[in-house]
Amino acid sequence: MSPMLLLLGYGAALIVFSVAGGALTQRVAMTHTRTQLAMSLVSGLMLGIAFFHLLPHAVLALGVEEGLTVVMSWLMLGLVVMLLLLRILHFHQPDYPAEALASCEHEHEHEHEHDHDHETLHGSDAAVAPMLLPGVNWKGVLIGLTFHTFIDGVALGAALLSAPHGHQQQLIGFGVFLAILLHKPLDAMSITALMKSSGTTASAQLRANLVFALVCPLGALIFYFYATQLGVNGEAVIASALAFSAGAFVCIALSDLLPEVQFHSHDRVKLTAVFLLGILVAYLMANTAVEHTHAVPALSMLSAR
């Protein structure tokens, strides 16, 4: 299957899943445990995709001696850009319970004189109530997540262009697609839930959900057509995009995981298990891609360059 057909199919699936995720806020109340299990699985998968798929192909595209420093620079840039977007727009709202936030403010005012058990305050089976940190509104969250999902689209387009050989191409592209697919409904759900709690109309929520769903496929198409017009120079652009996307994936994955580690101690075994499962899935897909192309192990391939 050609990269363009794959891209169109993946884009259609992403739109459907994103719209469905946003619509779920009207029908389903996600519990804290369910939300954290989903986030842990997706975070593990995103980290695995970043380290087993995106970075190795970025390095192989440029060569170790010539391109390793370039790839690491783009990796750091992707991480820093995403961190700055998170800090400015606060678009990833951690699942903080209201009581935990109140306790944090109380501790800050009294210079940590009191110790609070956040797990007791927030039961693992309680419904997740959408909430915003002070000074943050749903518009900032929407803008930030739009930037984030556009970068996801660039990652998908770059992944489909990075390995022009049949099965390997499909598996690499599918790995990136799967990470985005599983993450997109959670992002869409965050947007519509925050809009709903802010008193916006159902029609406004639907419009925002549809626009958000279209951004990722649009980003993939824009990058795909741009890179294919560059000829021999396209390889360096694709490699840079892969490394930049890897940095963004790492930042987003850790921004989902670290608040849970800090604020909650429940369900440690389940959350750790699904996190490791996500990494394992990414690892198996990466190794399957190598086997199907009869390639040598990654380190040998790097040495050969």
C-alpha positions in Angstrom: 0.0 0.0 0.0 1.3 3.4 -0.9 2.2 5.9 1.8 -0.5 8.3 0.6 -3.2 5.6 0.9 -1.9 4.7 4.4 -2.0 8.3 5.4 -5.5 8.8 4.2 -6.7 5.7 6.0 -4.9 6.7 9.2 -6.2 10.2 8.9 -9.8 9.0 8.6 -9.4 6.7 11.6 -7.9 9.6 13.7 -10.8 11.9 12.9 -13.4 9.2 13.9 -11.6 8.4 17.2 -11.0 12.0 18.1 -14.6 13.0 17.5 -15.8 9.9 19.4 -13.6 10.8 22.3 -15.0 14.3 22.5 -18.5 13.0 22.3 -18.0 10.6 25.2 -18.1 13.4 27.7 -21.9 13.7 27.0 -22.5 10.0 27.8 -19.7 8.5 29.9 -18.1 9.6 33.1 -14.5 8.4 33.2 -13.3 7.3 36.6 -9.9 8.3 37.9 -8.6 4.7 37.7 -9.8 4.2 34.1 -8.3 7.5 33.0 -4.9 6.8 34.6 -4.8 3.3 33.2 -5.4 4.7 29.7 -2.8 7.4 30.2 -0.2 5.0 31.5 -0.7 2.6 28.5 -0.5 5.5 26.0 2.5 7.0 27.8 4.4 3.8 27.7 3.6 3.4 24.0 4.6 6.9 23.2 8.0 6.5 24.9 8.5 3.2 23.1 7.7 4.8 19.8 10.0 7.7 20.4 13.0 5.5 21.4 12.5 2.4 19.2 10.9 3.9 16.1 11.5 7.6 15.6 15.0 8.1 16.9 16.7 5.1 15.3 15.2 6.0 11.9 16.3 9.6 12.3 19.9 8.5 13.0 19.9 6.0 10.2 18.7 8.5 7.7 21.6 10.9 8.4 24.3 8.4 9.6 25.9 8.2 13.0 29.0 10.2 12.3 27.3 13.0 10.4 23.9 13.1 12.0 24.0 12.0 15.6 24.5 15.5 16.9 21.9 16.9 14.6 19.4 14.3 15.7 20.0 14.9 19.4 19.7 18.6 18.8 16.3 18.2 17.2 15.3 15.8 19.9 16.1 18.4 22.6 14.4 21.1 20.6 11.2 19.0 20.3 11.2 18.4 24.1 11.9 22.0 25.0 9.3 23.4 22.5 6.6 21.1 23.9 7.6 21.9 27.5 7.3 25.7 26.7 3.9 25.1 25.2 2.8 23.2 28.3 4.1 25.9 30.6 2.6 28.8 28.6 -0.8 27.2 27.6 -1.2 24.6 30.3 -3.0 22.3 27.8 -2.3 19.1 29.6 -4.4 19.2 32.7 -3.3 16.5 35.1 -6.0 14.5 36.9 -5.6 16.5 40.1 -8.5 16.0 42.6 -10.0 19.3 43.8 -9.1 18.3 47.4 -5.5 17.7 46.4 -5.1 21.1 44.8 -6.7 22.7 47.9 -4.2 20.8 50.1 -1.3 21.9 47.9 -2.3 25.5 48.3 -2.8 25.0 52.1 0.7 23.4 52.3 2.2 26.3 50.4 0.6 28.9 52.6 1.8 27.2 55.8 5.3 26.3 54.5 4.6 22.6 54.4 3.6 22.4 58.1 0.9 19.9 57.3 1.1 16.6 55.5 -1.9 15.5 53.4 -2.7 12.1 52.0 -4.0 12.8 48.5 -5.0 9.2 47.9 -7.4 9.3 50.8 -8.9 12.5 49.5 -9.4 11.2 46.0 -10.7 7.6 45.7 -9.5 5.6 42.7 -13.1 4.9 41.7 -14.3 8.5 41.9 -15.5 10.1 38.7 -13.0 12.5 37.2 -14.4 16.0 37.4 -13.0 18.3 34.7 -11.2 21.2 36.3 -8.7 23.9 35.4 -5.7 25.2 37.3 -6.0 28.9 38.4 -5.5 31.3 35.5 -6.1 28.7 32.8 -9.2 28.6 30.5 -10.4 26.0 28.0 -9.4 28.3 25.1 -5.7 28.0 26.1 -6.1 24.2 26.5 -7.6 24.0 23.0 -4.9 26.1 21.4 -2.1 24.1 23.1 -3.6 20.7 22.2 -4.0 22.0 18.6 -0.3 22.7 18.4 0.3 19.3 20.0 -1.8 17.4 17.6 -0.3 19.2 14.6 3.1 17.9 15.8 1.6 14.5 16.0 0.6 14.8 12.4 4.1 15.8 11.3 5.4 12.7 13.2 2.9 10.5 11.3 3.8 12.0 7.9 7.6 11.7 8.6 7.2 8.1 9.8 5.4 7.1 6.6 8.1 8.7 4.5 11.1 7.4 6.6 11.1 3.8 5.5 10.2 3.4 1.8 10.2 -0.4 1.8 6.9 -2.2 2.2 6.3 -3.9 5.5 8.9 -1.9 7.4 7.2 1.3 6.3 3.8 0.1 7.3 4.9 -1.1 10.8 6.8 2.1 11.6 3.9 4.3 10.4 1.4 2.1 12.3 3.3 2.4 15.5 3.2 6.2 15.4 -0.4 6.0 14.2 -1.4 3.7 17.1 0.2 6.0 19.7 -1.6 9.0 18.3 -4.9 7.1 17.9 -5.0 6.1 21.6 -4.0 9.5 22.8 -6.4 11.6 20.7 -9.7 10.6 22.3 -8.3 11.6 25.7 -7.2 15.0 24.4 -10.6 15.5 22.7 -12.4 14.5 25.9 -10.4 17.0 27.9 -11.3 19.8 25.5 -15.1 19.1 25.5 -15.2 18.3 29.2 -13.6 21.6 30.1 -15.8 23.5 27.6 -18.9 21.8 29.2 -17.8 22.7 32.7 -17.3 26.3 31.6 -20.8 26.6 30.4 -20.3 26.5 26.6 -23.1 25.3 24.4 -23.2 21.8 23.0 -22.9 23.1 19.4 -19.7 25.0 20.3 -18.3 21.9 21.9 -19.1 20.0 18.7 -17.5 22.6 16.4 -14.3 22.6 18.6 -14.2 18.8 18.6 -14.5 18.6 14.8 -11.8 21.2 14.2 -9.5 19.5 16.6 -10.1 16.2 15.0 -9.0 17.6 11.6 -5.7 19.1 12.7 -3.6 16.0 13.0 -4.5 14.6 9.5 -4.0 18.1 8.1 -0.5 18.3 9.7 0.4 14.9 8.3 -0.7 15.8 4.8 1.1 19.2 4.8 4.4 17.6 5.9 4.0 14.7 3.5 3.5 17.0 0.5 6.2 19.4 1.6 8.8 16.7 2.2 8.1 14.9 -1.1 8.7 18.1 -3.0 12.3 18.5 -1.6 13.8 15.6 -3.5 17.2 14.5 -2.1 17.0 17.2 0.6 13.8 15.6 1.9 15.7 12.9 3.8 17.3 15.4 6.1 14.0 17.2 6.7 12.3 13.9 7.5 15.1 12.8 9.9 14.8 16.2 11.7 11.1 15.9 11.9 11.4 12.3 13.4 13.8 13.5 16.0 11.8 16.6 16.9 8.6 14.5 17.2 10.5 12.0 19.4 11.3 14.8 21.8 7.7 16.0 21.8 6.5 12.4 22.5 8.8 12.0 25.4 7.7 15.3 26.9 4.0 14.6 26.6 4.4 11.0 27.9 6.2 12.2 31.0 3.8 15.1 31.6 1.0 12.5 31.8 3.0 10.1 34.0 4.7 12.3 36.5 1.7 14.0 38.1 0.3 10.5 38.8 3.5 9.5 40.5 3.6 12.6 42.6 0.0 12.8 43.7 -1.3 9.2 44.0 0.0 5.9 45.3 -3.0 3.7 44.5 -3.1 1.0 41.8 0.7 1.0 41.5 0.9 -2.5 40.1 -1.9 -2.0 37.5 -0.6 1.3 36.3 3.0 0.1 36.1 1.9 -3.1 34.2 0.0 -1.2 31.5 2.9 1.3 31.2 5.4 -1.5 30.6 2.9 -3.1 28.2 2.8 0.0 26.1 6.7 0.0 25.9 6.6 -3.7 25.1 4.2 -3.2 22.2 6.4 -0.5 20.7 9.5 -2.7 21.1 7.8 -5.7 19.4 6.6 -3.7 16.5 10.1 -2.2 16.0 11.7 -5.7 16.0 9.0 -7.1 13.7 9.8 -4.4 11.2 13.5 -5.4 11.3 12.7 -9.0 10.9 10.4 -8.5 7.9 13.0 -6.5 6.1 15.7 -9.1 6.9 17.7 -6.2 8.5 20.6 -6.7 10.9 20.2 -5.5 14.5 20.1 -1.8 14.9 23.6 -1.4 16.4 25.1 -3.3 13.5 23.2 -1.1 11.0 24.5 2.0 12.7 28.1 0.7 12.7 27.8 0.0 9.0 26.9 3.6 8.3 
